[in-house]
Amino acid sequence: MTPVIQTRKAKLQHVLQIRPAAKSEVARFFRTVVRTRMRSITELFSADRLEMADECIVAVLDGKIVGATCLVFDTGDGAELATEYVLKEYQGEGIGTRLTRAGIERLIALGKTPIHVDVASEAMDSTLDRLPRKDRRHLRLKRSYLKYGEVDLPER
Ligand SMILES: CC(C)(COP(=O)(O)OP(=O)(O)OC[C@H]1O[C@@H](n2cnc3c(N)ncnc32)[C@H](O)[C@@H]1OP(=O)(O)O)[C@@H](O)C(=O)NCCC(=O)NCCS
């Protein structure tokens, strides 16, 4: 059943789909994000970083991609959930929590554990907090935002 979410801000009903996506689709989404919303290129959306991904998952709201996360199967000592982003106007609606859960549970289902996450923001940390305990025991978190501050996106 396709989940329907009601956005907190506009109280509008939206059909939310969380699905696997080709890297080319995510590359197009990230290029559009950088071109239309960022003042400059930023590591989070770089092509090299995306190239390392083995699989990607996107959040689609009423047919439009509004978020993505990327999975790396083998970093040498486990897997990694890398690069998660949700369009600003859709943040805080629970979409990131669903993307994180879909990504983490996909890696666990494939036996790609432990799972490393470089946690670059409090919001990302909250999405990980919301995972069921059975999933969280596979996580190896590096909370870089506590040491270096929140990821600083050069948003327009
Ligand atoms: C991190 C991110 C993907 C989370 O996605 P999201 O759709 O906003 O996540 P959720 O709606 O599930 O919210 C998760 C938590 O973050 C909080 N949050 C999300 N966006 C927020 C915002 N703009 N301002 C304040 N709190 C916010 C939510 O309130 C929630 O916190 P809670 O559990 O205390 O209620 C998204 O915020 C984002 O793209 N941030 C910029 C890039 C980034 O930090 N990527 C992660 C790199 S590791």
The ligand as an SDF file (V2000), in Angstrom:
LIG
                    3D

 48 50  0  0  0  0  0  0  0  0999 V2000
   18.8890   14.7570    7.2950 C   0  0  0  0  0  0  0  0  0  0  0  0
   17.6530   14.7620    6.4310 C   0  0  0  0  0  0  0  0  0  0  0  0
   17.8610   13.8620    5.2360 C   0  0  0  0  0  0  0  0  0  0  0  0
   16.4590   14.2590    7.2750 C   0  0  0  0  0  0  0  0  0  0  0  0
   15.3420   14.2020    6.4250 O   0  0  0  0  0  0  0  0  0  0  0  0
   13.9270   14.7450    6.9550 P   0  0  0  0  0  0  0  0  0  0  0  0
   12.9070   14.3800    5.9620 O   0  0  0  0  0  0  0  0  0  0  0  0
   14.0420   16.1580    7.3110 O   0  0  0  0  0  0  0  0  0  0  0  0
   13.7770   13.8290    8.2600 O   0  0  0  0  0  0  0  0  0  0  0  0
   12.4890   13.6320    9.1860 P   0  0  0  0  0  0  0  0  0  0  0  0
   11.3850   14.4790    8.7470 O   0  0  0  0  0  0  0  0  0  0  0  0
   12.2650   12.1950    9.2720 O   0  0  0  0  0  0  0  0  0  0  0  0
   13.0150   14.2650   10.5330 O   0  0  0  0  0  0  0  0  0  0  0  0
   14.0120   13.7270   11.2920 C   0  0  0  0  0  0  0  0  0  0  0  0
   14.2270   14.6470   12.4610 C   0  0  0  0  0  0  0  0  0  0  0  0
   14.8980   15.8170   12.0550 O   0  0  0  0  0  0  0  0  0  0  0  0
   14.1360   16.9450   12.4250 C   0  0  0  0  0  0  0  0  0  0  0  0
   14.2160   17.8700   11.3170 N   0  0  0  0  0  0  0  0  0  0  0  0
   14.2600   17.5900   10.0380 C   0  0  0  0  0  0  0  0  0  0  0  0
   14.4140   18.6860    9.3110 N   0  0  0  0  0  0  0  0  0  0  0  0
   14.4430   19.6800   10.1470 C   0  0  0  0  0  0  0  0  0  0  0  0
   14.5760   21.0580    9.9700 C   0  0  0  0  0  0  0  0  0  0  0  0
   14.6990   21.6150    8.7770 N   0  0  0  0  0  0  0  0  0  0  0  0
   14.5890   21.8070   11.0630 N   0  0  0  0  0  0  0  0  0  0  0  0
   14.4720   21.2260   12.2750 C   0  0  0  0  0  0  0  0  0  0  0  0
   14.3390   19.9230   12.5110 N   0  0  0  0  0  0  0  0  0  0  0  0
   14.3270   19.1650   11.4480 C   0  0  0  0  0  0  0  0  0  0  0  0
   12.7200   16.4570   12.5760 C   0  0  0  0  0  0  0  0  0  0  0  0
   11.9760   17.2550   13.4180 O   0  0  0  0  0  0  0  0  0  0  0  0
   12.9920   15.1210   13.1710 C   0  0  0  0  0  0  0  0  0  0  0  0
   13.3790   15.3300   14.5040 O   0  0  0  0  0  0  0  0  0  0  0  0
   12.5960   14.6300   15.6790 P   0  0  0  0  0  0  0  0  0  0  0  0
   12.8720   13.1660   15.5010 O   0  0  0  0  0  0  0  0  0  0  0  0
   13.2270   15.2330   16.8870 O   0  0  0  0  0  0  0  0  0  0  0  0
   11.1450   14.9850   15.4460 O   0  0  0  0  0  0  0  0  0  0  0  0
   17.2830   16.2040    5.9450 C   0  0  0  0  0  0  0  0  0  0  0  0
   17.0270   16.9950    7.0640 O   0  0  0  0  0  0  0  0  0  0  0  0
   18.4030   16.8150    5.0890 C   0  0  0  0  0  0  0  0  0  0  0  0
   18.4580   16.5620    3.8750 O   0  0  0  0  0  0  0  0  0  0  0  0
   19.2940   17.6080    5.7110 N   0  0  0  0  0  0  0  0  0  0  0  0
   20.3870   18.2660    4.9570 C   0  0  0  0  0  0  0  0  0  0  0  0
   21.4830   17.2900    4.5190 C   0  0  0  0  0  0  0  0  0  0  0  0
   21.9290   16.3430    5.6310 C   0  0  0  0  0  0  0  0  0  0  0  0
   22.1010   16.7330    6.7780 O   0  0  0  0  0  0  0  0  0  0  0  0
   22.1290   15.0690    5.2360 N   0  0  0  0  0  0  0  0  0  0  0  0
   22.6070   14.0410    6.1420 C   0  0  0  0  0  0  0  0  0  0  0  0
   24.0810   13.8600    5.9680 C   0  0  0  0  0  0  0  0  0  0  0  0
   24.6480   12.5540    7.0280 S   0  0  0  0  0  0  0  0  0  0  0  0
  1  2  1  0
  2  3  1  0
  2  4  1  0
  2 36  1  0
  4  5  1  0
  5  6  1  0
  6  7  2  0
  6  8  1  0
  6  9  1  0
  9 10  1  0
 10 11  2  0
 10 12  1  0
 10 13  1  0
 13 14  1  0
 14 15  1  0
 15 16  1  0
 15 30  1  0
 16 17  1  0
 17 18  1  0
 17 28  1  0
 18 19  1  0
 18 27  1  0
 19 20  2  0
 20 21  1  0
 21 22  1  0
 21 27  2  0
 22 23  1  0
 22 24  2  0
 24 25  1  0
 25 26  2  0
 26 27  1  0
 28 29  1  0
 28 30  1  0
 30 31  1  0
 31 32  1  0
 32 33  2  0
 32 34  1  0
 32 35  1  0
 36 37  1  0
 36 38  1  0
 38 39  2  0
 38 40  1  0
 40 41  1  0
 41 42  1  0
 42 43  1  0
 43 44  2  0
 43 45  1  0
 45 46  1  0
 46 47  1  0
 47 48  1  0
M  END
$$$$
